[in-house]
């Protein structure tokens, strides 16, 4: 059944009924007709709308400013980190690529084949080791973060500018050891190569021979010895003793560097399973994946907890703390040079003297030192033990 018509509309046709309905709607309070009939109410409403619109614009502007600031902030460590990672990935070979190159070229040593003229002093055009890539990544990321703050620039390709690089060295790496500076230059060179391959830059490499000479002159420890020749023998012992007296958590790691010749990352990643109590050895897999057994003195062995998974902490922050602590110790002791790696050099020098005292000739002694250090070539020992080395040459 159809709905009954309203008594007010009874007797009207369908067309007639529509007129009063429209009229009722037109006269409804708050309608357009009603507002036009009341100018005061219209004026207030307009002002309220204008105020709401103004407030909306203010909030939108403030929101845009915050978002812009956030975007600028995000062009920091995370963004730089991603860019550096992409650049280094472009110049890193995996195992399959290395094997393919060996098969195509018919060579055993990829490094020797890739270096110009087989010269071991020349840089490689690619990164072959995971540990090398990790080292370059950490060094370059921190460097470009500092450069970003100086230049207010978040694009990696634009930070590969020689002036920016030199300014960053001056402001943030004034006390960096020469070995650290050289490693950093190598990392920056590989980052530029990766950026070139990615098409991010067409500019020539900023790491020129002139820049290398500037960095070398800019950070020269002393005229006593070259970068890796270690501390004076008495100074090396003083550093370890100072850390022990301070009850530093880095005292034992420093002693492992001095008395076992372990690298910084080998100490950080040392596991309980690497300790051979029965044979008094540390089983170390070091640079380039090369394994070597390292003898350890009884008194040092007794301090190691072989039940732990990791004796220390295999992280970049732990290694940075190690370096910083050793640097603070050398400053407190009035020693002009610093560096964890120098303790390893002192180990090499001490062992070299021991082998000579046992009746070995110079080459035999260097070969034994090279094995203990985990080096692939005997000539690398000259960076730790200079030609014609004797304690007198260090103490002069």
MOUR-V976362 format. One line per field, one symbol per residue. ss: DSSP state (@ for helix, = for strand, . for the rest). psi: psi as a letter, one per 40 degrees, with the letter a starting at -180 (. if undefined). A space follows every 50 residues. Layout:
ss=???
psi=???
This chain:
ss=......@@@....@@@@@@@@@@@@@.....@@@@@@.@@@@@@@@@@@@ @@@@@@@@@@@@@@@@@@@@@@@@..@@@@@@@@@@@@@@.=..@@@@@@ @@@@@....@@@@@.@@@........=..@@@@@@@@@@@@@@@@@@@@@ @....@@@@..@@@@@@@@@@@.....@@@@@@@@@@@@@@@@@@@@@.. ........@@@@@@@@@@..............@@@@@@@@@@@@@..... @@@@@@@@@@...@@@@@..=@@@==....=====.@@@.=====..@@@ @........=.....@@@@@@@@@@@@@@@@@........@@@@@@@@@@ @@@@@@@....@@@@@@@@@@@@....@@@@@@.......@@@@@.
psi=iiihiiddeheiidddddddddddddehheidddddegdddddddddddd dddddddddddddddddddddddefbddddddddddddddehhadddddd ddddefidhdddddhheeheeiiieihdiddddddddddddddddddddd efhehdddefhddddddddddefdehiddddddddddddddddddddeed ieiihegiddddddddddghdiediideeaiidddddddddddddefiee ddddddddeefiidddddehideehgddefihhhhaheehihhhihiddd deehgeeidhdbhgidddddddddddddddddefhdiihddddddddddd dddddddeeiidddddddddddefidideddeedhihfiidddde.
